[in-house]
Amino acid sequence: MKKIILITGATDGLGKVAAKDLAKKGHTVIIHGRNKEKAQALCKEIKTETGNKNVDTIIADLLSFTDVKRMAEEFKSRYERLDVLINNAGAMFGKNREVTKHGTEKTMTLNVYSPMLLTELLMEVLVKSPSARIINTSSSMHRRAVMPDFDDMQLEKNYSPTGAYATSKLYLIWLTRHMKSELRKQGIRNVTANASHPGAAATQFGQNDDKGFLVNMVFKSVSVLSKIFPTLASAEKGAATTIYLATSQQIEGVSGMYFDNKMKEEKPEDKHYSIENEKILWDSCMQVIHPYLNK
């Protein structure tokens, strides 16, 4: 069955690789990006390279909850169902803490709140799929997260770019787990949710903002090493698990799991995990996004 697949952050890096591969396989692919010209240029490129005319674009700034809501409404006006939602967009921001116009810290907004909001807003078209899949892109960096402070969800007391990123990716794994139980509680059996990490891949990720000297050097060294050793970490390898989770029959019905960059189930770091913490996190995030839900 050919799927309708929406990929956020698909104009660069792993999202772009996944979009090309999935279009080549004949699926309908909707490319999300912030820049209209860039997204449309990629759309044209993919159509030319793959011969697949079912490639579309959707533009939104995921640092804006109102834009996320508009994006979801636009998608639902064009498509009756959604088979795969790939929450791929994410970032590590600069060394100085920044907030959005909503007052939420940027890392948490892009990596946690917006994917959760978009997923909730698109649930009505996901449930119309015979077998829908939600794929949340986490990171092995989640293993570096310190004990979460649920009284400081906006990281006002303790912010660093790497710390914020690690925490956001840990949260994404917990939210994916909780989504499994929420779906079951609502009697939804045809929608699954899984998280994955792409490994260190040769993309431009992490090279736009000043994160401090040492962190900047780490990201630049990955880029340099990948050019010297092309097989070290290609974007194609980085996108492989995402593509697998979107299409493989082997994971039909599998939900709430975390997959490594070799398409295998992996146990995430659970030293800070508890069912209670998972529920606290879910409720806290729902409180943030609730004003933008169609309730």
N, C-alpha and C positions, 0 to 999 in steps of 0.2 A: 504494500500500500504506500502510495506517495503521500508525504506528510506536508503540512503547513508549519513552517518553522520560523520563529522570531528570535533573532540574536541581537542582544544589546551590545553596544561597543564593538560593532562589526566592521568599522572602516579601517582598522589597523590590527596588526598583531595576530593573536590567536583567533579572534573573532572573524577576521578577514579570511584566514586560512580555512576555518570551519565553513564559512559561507560559500566559498568557492567549491569545496569538496562536496557539500550537501547539495549544491545546485547541480554539480556534475552528475550526482546520483539521481537527478530528476525531481527532487523535492521543490516545493514552492518555498522560497527563502525571502524573508523580509529583513532587510539590513537596517538596523538602527544606528544613528550617528547624531552628533551635534551640528555638524557642518553640512548644509544641504548640497553644496557643490561637490564636496568630497564624496558624499554618499551616492549621489547620482552618477558621478564618474565611475565609482566602483561598480555600481549596478550595471552600467553599460559595458564595463570591462568583463564582468562575469557572464553576461548574456552572450557576448562575442566569443569568449573562451569556451563556454560550455554548450552553447546552442540552446540553452534553457531560457525561454522567454518569461518564465514565471518567477521573476526576481523583482522585488519591490523595495522601496525605501520608506522609512518613517523617521522624522526628525524630532528630537526632544533633548532638553538639558536635564539630565537626571539629578542635578543638584537642586532642582526646583520641583517640589511636590505637585504644584499646580500644572507644571509641564508634563509630569508623569501621568497625571489624571487625564490631561488632554490627549496624550499619546495613546492611552488605553481606549479612550472613546473613539479616536480616529481609527485604531485597529479594528474595533468592533463594528464600525460603520462600513468597513471594507470586507471583512471576513466573518463567516458564520461560526467558524470553529478554529481552535488552535491545537495542534497536535504536540508541538514541542516548544517550550519557552526556555531559552538559554540565557540565564542572567550572567552574562560574561563581563559586562562593564565593571571596572573597578580601578582604583588608583591609590598610590601612596602620595600624600601631599607634602608640602614643604616643612621646614624646621619650626616655623611659627604657626601656632594653632589659628585656624580660620573657621568662620561660621558662614552658613548660607543666609539668605534673606529670611528664612524661617527661624533662624537662631540655633540651628542644629550644626554640630561640628561636621566639617566636610567629609572626612573619611567615613564616619558613621553613616552619613547621609547617602553617599554614593555606593558604599559597599554593603550596607545593611538595610537602612530604611527604604530606599527607593526600590531595590529588588523585591522586598517584601510587599511594598505598596503595589507595585506593578503586578505581582503575582496575584494578590487579592483582587485587584480590579479586573484581571483577565480570567478569573476563575469561571465566570459564566460561559466563556467560550472554550475553556479547557475541558469542562465537564461534557461538552458536546462532542468531544473526540471519542472514538471507540477505546483509545488507549493513549492518554496524554502523559507527557513527561515534563517535569520541571527539573532543570539542571542548574545548580548554583555553583559558580566557580569560586572555590575557596583557595587555599594555599598551604603548603607545608610550613609556611611561616606561622601558622596558628599555634605551632608547638612552642613558640617563644613568648606566647601571651602570659602575662602575669595574672594573679587572681583578680577576676573582674570585680569592679566596684560599681554596683548597681545604683548607688547614690550619686554617681558621677558619670552618667551615660554620655554626657557631652564633653568629657575629658577636660574639664576646666581645671582640675587640680593636678593632673598628671598627664601631660601630653608630650609625646615624641613621635616623629613620623613612623618609625619602625614599630613602636609600641602600639600606636593607634591602628596601624595596618594589621599587625598580628592579632590584636583583640577583635577587630572587625571580622577577620576570617575565621576565628574561633566561634564567634557569635553566629556566623552564617551556617556553620556545621550544626550547632545546637538548634537553630531555627528550622533547618532542613529536617532534623529528627522530629521536632515537635510538629511540623507540618504533616508528617505521616500520621501521627495520632489525631490531629485535628481533622484530617480528611476522613479517617475511619469513624470518628465521632459523628461526623455529618453524614455518614453512610455513603461517602464517595469512594467507589472501588476502582474506578477507571482512570484515576490520576495518581501518578507516583512522583516522588521528589527525592533527588539524590544530589550529593555534593562531590566535587572532585578537585584535584590540584594538578596543574599542568607541568610542574617542575620548573627549573630554570631554563627558559627558552629565549632564543635570540630575537627579541623584539625591542621596541623603543620604550617599553614599560619602565617607569621610574626615572626617566632621564630628562623630564621637563622642569621639575621644581627643584629648588635648592633645599636639600635635606640635611645639609651639614657635610663637611669634608669627607669623613670616613664612609658614610652611606653613599654619597655621590660616587666615590671610587669603586665601591662594590658593584653598583649598577653599570658603570662604564667598563669595568673589567670583564663582566659577563659578555657584554657586547663585543669587546676586543677579542676575547678568547674564542668566541663563536666564529669569528672571521678566520682565526688561525687554525682552529679545529672545527670544520663545518659540521662534523657529526656529533659534536659535544652536546648541543641543545638546539635543534632546529625548531622553528615555529610549527612546522608540520608535525613533529613529534609532540610538541606541546599541546597541539589541538586534537591529537588522536583520541584521548579519552573522552573529550566532549563529543566528538563525532560518534564514537562507540556508544555512549550513553543515549545519544539521540536516535540511533538506528538499530542497534543490535537486538535480535530476538532473544538472546541469552539472558537479558536482564528484564524481560517482560514480567511485570508484577513486582519487581524488586524496588523497595522504597526505604528511605531513611538511612541510606548507607553512604559511606565515604570511599571514593575510588582514587587510587594513586595514578601517576602518570604513565603506568604500564597497563591500564585498563583492568586493574585488579582491586578487589575490595581491600581496604586497609583500615586498621583500627586507629582512629584519631587520638590525639593526646587528651586523656580524660582526667588528669590530676585535679582539675578545677570543676569537673562535671558532677552534677547531681540532677535528679529529676526536678527537684525544687528550684535549682538555679535555672534550669531550662525553662520552667514555667514563669519564673520571675522575669527572665529576659523576654519571652514571648509577650507577656502582658505589658511590659515597659515599651516595647516596640509598637504594639498595637495602640497604645495610648498616644504615641507620637503621630502615627499615620491615620488614626481614626477620623479626624476632621476631613480627610480627603477621600474617604471611602464612600461608595454609593449605598449608604445605608438609610 
